[in-house]
């Protein structure tokens, strides 16, 4: 009975984890088992891509001999896993606000709890596949059957990430029962997700500032070296002790989750049951009230952190790699290269402002309030235009700050820095217009967690492909432009390049302007 409940609940959570993908598969005639297989296959594809892309690079290092590299890689993926787990648990358990709907139903609490956790695991697992590759590769050495390394590496991967997952879950749900968390839910959630994101950022930064020689002599991180011993020498006494400790930790944390935290979470003692008296704002006119309301929509820690990780985070990582690892210096650029930096600004904005941006979900954040707002005598198109200007300003500010930091680190002259910022502003305008319009076309006012909004139209796989494609195309165009402007007359090259960049941009902006002028705004 419990197994049947668990399977059905898992299927329900899987369907609502990505409603747009579910709808597209249903439109193709898929239902029942075929529908679930199709949804799961999307996560499998993402896992394969990450495993091949990142795991392939790890095959170049002899992880069986270089314990330091192994421990540093596992530490990196541990930090990434923790950051993803914090965001996923908060999103699926707290932001979805559907736990209370299960209370009056004759369902086993552990089945409800486990089913929701299965979706959390399914969400973060594809990003952790490279860590599984590390465990398997660390066990490979001459004279050992590869199947043994595969089995031992897989078992250690499962044990290690089960420990990590339970430790993180117990910490989060324990903290969620404290008075300070219940009183300041959004602030504490923002703090948790923010700290985890900063930790992931720092970890990636540390991993990239060293060169290959330093990597070969990477320091061994205590604790993680025991994991290496297990996959390298699985039958040694030290390995058996390590595995035993991990099994005890898993059993103990599992009991704590089931006997202590689970009854509180599903018994109505979590933060979902706490209500606050709304703050009263006096006066200010309709514009100021709409500004407060829309800023309130954006004050969602999970939304902000997920949007940052999908938009600005890749740009920050690329900047760190180029500036600190590759010693990027743009001090030699002159005013003749202003067009190159303008194009670079366009490319940065196009790469950052994707379907995971705030502009790509801002309309849907209104939920059912959108129908109420449409009934007010304020002009629905004017309201949507107001939202677009607000999100455009917020994204422009964030991108400009990033551009100034990049310019200072890369020693960019002030004139080129100005053109870089202008290019970013234009790119942000075009990309925001596209993603804002896309949000309207894929409008979802019944979402239960923000991940569903980001997953529309292909989810993280499409975001990753678009970001990577924009990066590659942008680099190719920038290199070609720099070569031409330093080979031929800068005046002629810059004039032609400006024309080639301005005409498509103006054309796209005119297209979206006409779209909104003629759009049927029926909900």
Secondary structure, DSSP 4 states (H G I P E B T S, - for coil): -HHHHHHHHHHHHHHHHTHHHHHHHHHTT--HHHHHHHHHHHHHHHHHHHHHHHHHHHTTS-TTT-HHHHHHHHHHHHHHHHHHHHHHHIIIIIIS--HHHHHTSS--HHHHHHHHHHHHHHHHHHHHHHHHHHHHHHT--TTS-HHHHHHHHHHHHHHHHHHHHHHHHHHHHHHTTSHHHHHSHHHHHHHHHHHHHHHHHHHHHHHHHS-HHHHHTPPPPTTHHHHHHHHHSTTSHHHHHHHHHHHHHHHHHHHHIIIIIHHHHHTT-SGGG---PPPP----HHHHHHHHHHHHHH--HHHHHHHHHHTHHHHHHHHHIIIIIS----TT--GGGHHHHHHHHHHHHHHHSSTTSGGGTTTGGGTTHHHHHHTSTT-HHHHHHHHHHHHHHHHHHHHHHHHHHHHHHTT--HHHHHHHHHHHHHHHHHHHHHHHHHHHHT--S--SSHHHHHTTTSHHHHHHHHHHHHHHHHHHHHHHHHHHHTTS-HHHHHHHHHHHHHHHHHHHHHHHHHHHHH-----
